[in-house]
Amino acid sequence: MSSGIAEKHGFSSPRLARITAHMRRYVDKGILPGIATLVSRNGEIVHQSAVGWADVAARKPLGADAIYRIYSMSKPITVAALLTLFEEGRFQLDDEAARYLPELGRMQVLRGMDGGRPVLSPPSRPMTVRHLLTHTAGLTYGMFGDDTEPGERMYAESGLLQVDRTLEEMMPLMAELPLLFDPGERWNYSVSIDVLGRLIEVLSGEPFDAFLRERVFEPLGMADTGFWVSEDSARLATLYSTAPDGRLTPIESPGGPYDAPRALLSGGGGLVSTIGDYWRFGQMLVNGGVLNGVRVLAPGTIRLMGSNHLPAHIRYYGSPPHVGYGFGLGVRVLRNPVAAGELCSAGSFGWSGLATTNAWVDPAAGIVGVIMMQYISPPETTIPTEIEFRNLTYQALTD
């Protein structure tokens, strides 16, 4: 990367180089397989690097065109696609979700257990589209929460997100599951964005994958983003975790292989992408909805997406979105950089993926950052590359 470009946009090239050096240490110590990072400001890339391996055993270097399982980084893409329908007047945020997805109207709240049987009652208020967008609908995943909780176990045992089940087929099964709390009462990370994929199909009359191509991928030139890889399968980086002996070991994806189309089009966690493609999506967001003269969303819609929607009284059923953060429409929103211990501007927003990927946009500073790798941490462990990458980016600013 030319040092002149970095300096032109208020960065120090030597200080940006700390990003690569820091990530290389993880690779050299055998902690992580390979890490790609990209930073832009004002639409120009000021830093891009890839260190380590796409396949450790084969000593295959991690290339700039590597394809990654982005898991939950699919969520902001799904939300952006849905918001194109919001702009067409197809729905309003506070519409009852059951108006479009009647199965949701049959769900009841789990109030407790009696002799091993669930005690259920109707919710105190209807679930809305906004509740789904903000993970306050009362749903869960059944894989990230406390597996001793009856509601979590019900979701875990339901097979709700089986890859051989379409979004349409998922909904009747959803109706048989309980809400864990009244909509709007708590925040809990959940399958709600997958439900929104089905909402897109109902509102648009199109398959979810076709809609994403039409509204997001093709307008933004995201040629390598989708639900599966075909002729480019050799570019898909190997997925790793850490074995009990502390060594990196290849693992199977929790969502199954990506070498053929599958029935479930998971808007909550099913996409693959490249660092360049996801940067294009992020650049559209930081630009206020437009990239290279092609408008995907209005500036006001981007502001709506990246604003905190959680009321002050909200409680958290599981883990909160992180200290110092609120939550917008499918994205975490930085409200208090001091509390978060971050150098980003207040109002920065983004989201992460299961395989230790992350992207954020900082509208105030005009910055987009993307970090990609393929590593799933063992339970109860985390590697703080996400916050390290952000702070390493901002320490390189000179303005």
C-alpha positions in Angstrom: 0.0 0.0 0.0 1.4 3.4 -1.0 2.3 5.4 2.1 1.1 8.5 0.3 -2.5 7.2 0.3 -2.4 6.6 4.0 -1.0 10.1 4.8 -3.4 11.7 2.4 -6.2 10.4 4.6 -4.7 11.3 7.9 -2.9 8.0 8.8 0.7 7.2 9.6 1.9 4.4 7.4 4.5 3.1 10.0 1.8 3.1 12.7 -0.7 1.3 10.3 2.0 -1.4 9.9 1.5 -2.3 13.5 -1.7 -4.0 12.4 0.2 -6.5 10.3 2.9 -7.1 12.8 0.4 -7.7 15.6 -1.6 -10.2 13.6 1.5 -12.0 12.4 2.4 -12.7 16.0 -0.8 -14.7 16.4 0.1 -16.8 13.4 3.8 -17.2 14.3 2.8 -18.5 17.8 0.3 -21.0 16.2 -2.7 -19.4 17.9 -4.5 -18.5 14.7 -4.2 -19.9 11.1 -4.3 -16.8 9.0 -5.7 -13.3 9.3 -6.7 -10.7 6.7 -7.3 -7.0 7.5 -8.4 -4.0 5.5 -8.9 -0.4 6.4 -10.3 2.4 4.3 -11.0 6.1 4.8 -13.0 8.4 2.5 -13.4 5.5 0.1 -9.7 4.7 -0.4 -8.0 1.7 1.1 -5.2 2.8 3.4 -4.2 -0.6 4.7 -4.6 -4.2 3.5 -2.7 -7.3 4.5 -3.0 -11.1 4.8 -0.7 -13.1 7.0 -0.6 -16.8 7.6 -2.4 -19.7 6.0 -5.6 -20.6 4.2 -4.6 -24.2 4.9 -2.0 -24.7 7.6 -1.0 -28.3 6.8 -0.7 -27.6 3.1 1.2 -24.4 3.7 -1.2 -22.6 1.4 -0.9 -18.9 2.0 -4.0 -16.8 2.8 -4.6 -14.8 -0.4 -6.4 -11.5 -0.9 -9.1 -13.4 -2.7 -9.8 -16.0 0.0 -13.4 -16.9 0.6 -14.6 -17.0 4.2 -17.6 -18.4 6.1 -18.9 -15.1 7.6 -21.6 -16.6 9.7 -23.4 -13.8 11.6 -21.8 -11.1 9.5 -24.6 -12.2 7.2 -27.0 -10.4 9.4 -26.3 -6.8 8.5 -26.6 -7.8 4.8 -30.0 -9.3 5.4 -31.1 -6.2 7.3 -30.0 -3.9 4.5 -31.9 -6.0 2.0 -35.0 -5.9 4.1 -34.7 -2.1 4.5 -34.9 -1.7 0.7 -38.5 -3.0 1.1 -39.1 -0.6 4.0 -38.2 2.2 1.7 -40.8 1.0 -0.8 -43.5 1.2 1.9 -44.0 -2.6 2.1 -43.9 -2.6 5.9 -43.3 -0.3 8.9 -41.0 -1.1 11.8 -43.7 -1.3 14.3 -46.1 -3.5 12.2 -47.1 -6.7 14.0 -44.8 -9.4 12.6 -47.8 -11.8 12.5 -49.4 -9.6 9.9 -46.9 -11.0 7.4 -45.8 -14.2 9.1 -49.0 -15.6 10.8 -47.0 -18.4 12.5 -45.5 -15.9 14.8 -48.9 -15.0 16.1 -49.3 -18.5 17.6 -46.2 -18.3 19.8 -46.7 -18.1 23.5 -44.3 -17.0 26.3 -42.6 -19.7 28.5 -43.5 -18.6 32.0 -41.9 -21.6 33.8 -42.1 -25.4 34.1 -44.6 -27.5 36.1 -43.7 -31.1 36.5 -41.5 -31.1 33.4 -44.2 -29.4 31.3 -43.9 -25.9 30.0 -46.2 -23.2 31.5 -47.2 -20.9 28.6 -49.4 -17.8 28.2 -49.9 -15.2 25.5 -47.4 -12.4 25.2 -48.3 -9.1 26.8 -47.8 -7.3 23.5 -47.5 -8.4 19.9 -44.1 -9.0 18.3 -43.2 -6.4 15.8 -40.7 -6.2 12.9 -38.6 -3.9 15.0 -38.4 -6.5 17.7 -37.1 -9.0 15.2 -34.5 -6.5 13.8 -33.2 -5.7 17.3 -33.2 -9.2 18.9 -35.9 -8.2 21.4 -38.7 -10.5 20.0 -38.4 -13.2 22.7 -36.6 -15.7 20.4 -33.3 -17.4 21.0 -30.8 -19.7 19.2 -30.5 -22.7 21.5 -26.8 -22.8 21.0 -25.3 -19.7 22.7 -27.3 -19.5 25.9 -27.5 -21.5 29.1 -28.3 -25.1 28.0 -29.8 -25.8 31.4 -32.6 -23.3 30.6 -35.8 -25.2 29.4 -36.4 -22.7 26.6 -32.9 -22.9 25.3 -33.1 -26.7 25.2 -36.4 -26.6 23.3 -34.8 -24.5 20.6 -31.6 -26.7 20.6 -33.6 -29.9 20.2 -36.0 -28.5 17.5 -33.7 -28.6 14.6 -35.0 -25.2 13.6 -32.1 -24.3 11.4 -31.5 -27.7 9.7 -29.9 -27.0 6.3 -32.4 -29.3 4.4 -35.4 -27.2 5.5 -36.4 -24.0 3.6 -37.3 -20.8 5.3 -41.0 -21.4 4.5 -40.7 -24.9 6.1 -39.0 -23.4 9.1 -41.9 -21.2 10.1 -44.5 -23.8 11.2 -41.8 -25.3 13.5 -41.1 -21.9 14.8 -44.8 -21.5 15.8 -44.4 -24.6 18.1 -41.5 -23.1 20.1 -42.0 -20.7 23.0 -41.0 -17.1 23.4 -38.5 -16.8 26.3 -39.9 -13.4 27.3 -42.5 -10.8 26.3 -41.5 -9.0 23.1 -39.6 -5.8 23.9 -38.8 -6.8 27.5 -35.2 -8.1 26.9 -32.4 -8.4 24.4 -31.4 -11.9 23.4 -29.3 -13.0 20.5 -31.5 -15.1 18.3 -32.7 -16.6 15.1 -34.8 -13.5 14.4 -32.7 -12.4 11.4 -33.4 -15.8 9.8 -37.1 -15.1 10.3 -36.5 -11.8 8.5 -35.2 -13.8 5.5 -38.6 -15.4 5.3 -40.2 -12.0 5.7 -38.3 -10.8 2.6 -39.6 -13.7 0.6 -43.2 -13.0 1.7 -43.0 -9.3 1.0 -41.1 -9.5 -2.3 -42.5 -12.8 -3.7 -38.9 -13.8 -4.6 -36.6 -16.4 -3.2 -34.3 -14.9 -0.5 -31.1 -15.6 -2.4 -32.3 -14.1 -5.6 -33.5 -11.0 -3.7 -30.0 -10.6 -2.1 -28.4 -10.8 -5.5 -30.8 -8.2 -7.0 -30.8 -5.7 -4.2 -27.3 -6.0 -2.6 -24.7 -8.2 -4.3 -25.1 -7.1 -7.9 -25.5 -3.4 -7.3 -22.4 -3.4 -5.0 -20.3 -5.7 -7.2 -20.1 -8.4 -4.5 -19.4 -11.2 -7.0 -18.0 -13.7 -4.4 -20.7 -13.4 -1.8 -23.5 -16.0 -1.6 -24.7 -19.1 0.2 -22.3 -21.6 -1.4 -19.1 -21.8 -3.5 -18.7 -23.8 -6.6 -15.8 -23.5 -9.0 -14.1 -21.3 -6.5 -14.1 -23.9 -3.7 -10.3 -24.0 -3.6 -10.4 -20.4 -2.4 -12.5 -21.3 0.6 -10.2 -21.1 3.6 -10.0 -24.1 6.0 -11.9 -23.7 9.3 -10.0 -24.2 12.5 -10.3 -24.4 16.3 -7.9 -25.2 19.1 -7.5 -28.9 20.2 -7.2 -29.8 23.9 -3.4 -30.0 23.4 -3.4 -26.3 22.3 -2.7 -27.0 18.6 -4.7 -25.6 15.7 -6.9 -28.3 14.2 -9.2 -28.3 11.2 -12.9 -28.7 12.0 -16.2 -29.2 10.1 -18.4 -26.1 9.8 -21.3 -26.1 12.2 -23.5 -25.2 9.2 -22.2 -28.1 7.1 -20.2 -27.9 3.8 -20.6 -25.0 1.4 -19.9 -26.9 -1.8 -23.5 -27.2 -3.0 -26.8 -25.3 -2.7 -28.8 -26.1 0.3 -32.5 -25.6 1.2 -31.9 -23.3 4.2 -31.0 -19.8 3.1 -29.8 -18.5 6.4 -29.8 -14.7 6.5 -28.6 -15.0 10.1 -25.4 -17.0 9.4 -25.2 -18.7 6.0 -23.2 -16.5 3.7 -19.7 -16.7 2.4 -17.7 -13.7 1.2 -14.3 -12.2 0.7 -12.7 -9.3 2.5 -13.0 -7.2 -0.6 -16.7 -7.9 -1.1 -17.5 -7.2 2.5 -15.6 -3.9 2.4 -17.7 -2.9 -0.6 -20.8 -3.5 1.6 -19.3 -1.5 4.5 -18.3 1.3 2.1 -21.9 1.6 0.9 -23.0 2.0 4.6 -20.4 4.6 5.5 -21.2 6.5 2.3 -24.8 6.8 3.4 -26.2 4.1 1.1 -24.4 4.5 -2.2 -21.3 3.0 -3.8 -19.8 4.1 -7.1 -22.9 6.1 -8.0 -25.3 3.2 -7.3 -27.7 3.8 -4.5 -28.9 0.9 -2.4 -30.4 2.8 0.5 -31.2 6.4 1.5 -28.9 8.2 3.9 -31.7 8.4 6.4 -32.2 4.7 6.3 -28.5 4.1 7.1 -28.8 6.5 10.0 -31.9 4.5 11.2 -30.0 1.2 10.9 -27.0 2.6 12.8 -28.9 4.2 15.7 -29.5 2.7 19.0 -33.0 1.2 19.2 -32.9 -0.3 22.7 -34.9 1.5 25.4 -33.1 2.5 28.6 -35.1 -0.1 30.6 -34.0 -3.1 28.5 -32.7 -6.1 30.3 -30.5 -8.8 28.8 -31.6 -12.4 28.8 -28.1 -13.5 27.7 -25.0 -11.6 27.2 -25.4 -7.9 26.3 -24.1 -6.6 22.9 -20.9 -5.4 24.8 -20.2 -2.7 27.4 -20.6 0.8 25.9 -22.7 -0.4 23.0 -26.4 -0.3 22.2 -28.1 -2.1 19.3 -29.5 -0.8 16.1 -31.1 -2.7 13.2 -29.0 -5.9 13.0 -25.9 -4.1 14.2 -24.1 -3.2 17.4 -23.8 0.6 17.9 -21.0 2.2 19.9 -22.5 4.7 22.3 -19.8 5.2 24.9 -16.2 4.7 23.6 -14.8 5.3 27.1 -16.9 2.6 28.7 -16.0 0.3 25.7 -12.3 1.1 26.0 -12.2 1.8 22.3 -10.8 4.6 20.1 -13.6 4.5 17.5 -16.0 7.4 17.2 -19.4 7.2 19.0 -21.9 6.1 16.4 -19.6 3.5 14.8 -21.6 0.3 14.1 -21.0 -3.2 12.8 -21.2 -6.9 13.7 -19.1 -10.1 14.0 -19.1 -13.7 12.9 -18.6 -17.0 14.6 -15.3 -17.6 12.9 -13.7 -14.5 14.5 -14.6 -12.2 11.6 -15.7 -8.6 12.1 -16.5 -5.4 10.2 -17.4 -1.9 11.4 -18.1 1.4 9.9 -17.4 4.8 11.4 -19.5 7.4 9.7 -18.0 10.3 11.6 -14.5 9.5 10.6 -15.3 8.0 7.2 -13.5 4.7 8.2 -14.4 1.1 7.3 -12.5 -1.8 8.8 -12.8 -5.5 8.0 -11.0 -8.5 9.6 -11.3 -12.0 8.3 -10.1 -15.4 9.5 -11.5 -18.9 9.9 -11.2 -19.7 13.6 -13.9 -20.8 16.1 -12.8 -20.4 19.7 -13.4 -23.3 22.1 -16.1 -22.7 24.7 -15.3 -20.1 27.3 -12.4 -18.7 25.4 -12.0 -15.6 23.3 -9.2 -14.0 21.3 -9.5 -10.2 21.3 -8.5 -9.6 17.7 -11.6 -7.6 17.0 -11.0 -4.8 19.5 -7.3 -5.0 19.0 -7.7 -4.4 15.3 -10.0 -1.4 15.8 -7.7 0.2 18.3 -4.6 -0.5 16.2 -6.4 1.3 13.3 -7.3 4.4 15.3 -3.9 4.7 17.0 -2.5 5.3 13.5 -4.6 8.4 12.9 -2.8 11.7 12.8 -5.8 14.0 12.7 
